[in-house]
Amino acid sequence: MKLYDRDISGNAYKARLLLALLNLPYERVNVDLPGGENRKPEFLRLNPRGQIPVLEDDGRVFWDSTAILVYLARRYGGEQWLPTDPAAMAEVMQWLALAQNEILYGLARARAINLFKRPWNLEEAQAAGRRALDVLQERLAGHQWLALERPTIADVACFPYAALAPEGGVSLQDYPAVRSWISRVQQLPGYEGMPGL
């Protein structure tokens, strides 16, 4: 198994985190994004979108962090990380939607503006990020995990950019249940961190 990623990418970290939690061995391939390696023909053959992460496993190639999480969970995680029961699966999927919407366009984008000087509106991103944290806080105020009362890929998908929110100038001070959840994720067997965490 081979993962194309970069240390500081929150999306690539989602794949690394689940691989660690599943205790799966893999080869890491660092992609030089500032050097444009992701725009070269050999990388675009792996992912025509020119983005990381990309996972190669058993002769197949998967790109996009959500697709990779779903693949790893179903292939190697059994029912634990992504169940097949329709209602349980939908409960997990609604949090994947939050990760790909409010968290991405809020917390991840605010971080990208601050760290990588991306040309987006910081105040708008921070406001969207706080809305995402409000949703997480409401759920986590009464539950240990985002879905099914156990860790799932819902937690893995939402965790990185929530935990890295301060790098985007969004404080976690007003979100005690989110902070407690971050700590619970960090205590999972096999947990692996990333720069900034």
Stockholm file with secondary structure:
# STOCKHOLM 1.0

chainA/1-197         MKLYDRDISGNAYKARLLLALLNLPYERVNVDLPGGENRKPEFLRLNPRGQIPVLEDDGRVFWDSTAILVYLARRYGGEQWLPTDPAAMAEVMQWLALAQNEILYGLARARAINLFKRPWNLEEAQAAGRRALDVLQERLAGHQWLALERPTIADVACFPYAALAPEGGVSLQDYPAVRSWISRVQQLPGYEGMPGL
#=GR chainA/1-197 SS CEEEECTTCHHHHHHHHHHHHTTCCCEEEECCTTTTGGGSHHHHHHCTTCCSCEEEETTEEEESHHHHHHHHHHHHSHHHHSCCSHHHHHHHHHHHHHIIIIIIIIIIHHHHHHHHCCSSCHHHHHHHHHHHHHHHHHHHTSCSSSSTTSCCHHHHHHHHHHHTGGGGTCCCTTCHHHHHHHHHHHTSTTCCCCTTC
#=GC SS_cons         CEEEECTTCHHHHHHHHHHHHTTCCCEEEECCTTTTGGGSHHHHHHCTTCCSCEEEETTEEEESHHHHHHHHHHHHSHHHHSCCSHHHHHHHHHHHHHIIIIIIIIIIHHHHHHHHCCSSCHHHHHHHHHHHHHHHHHHHTSCSSSSTTSCCHHHHHHHHHHHTGGGGTCCCTTCHHHHHHHHHHHTSTTCCCCTTC
//
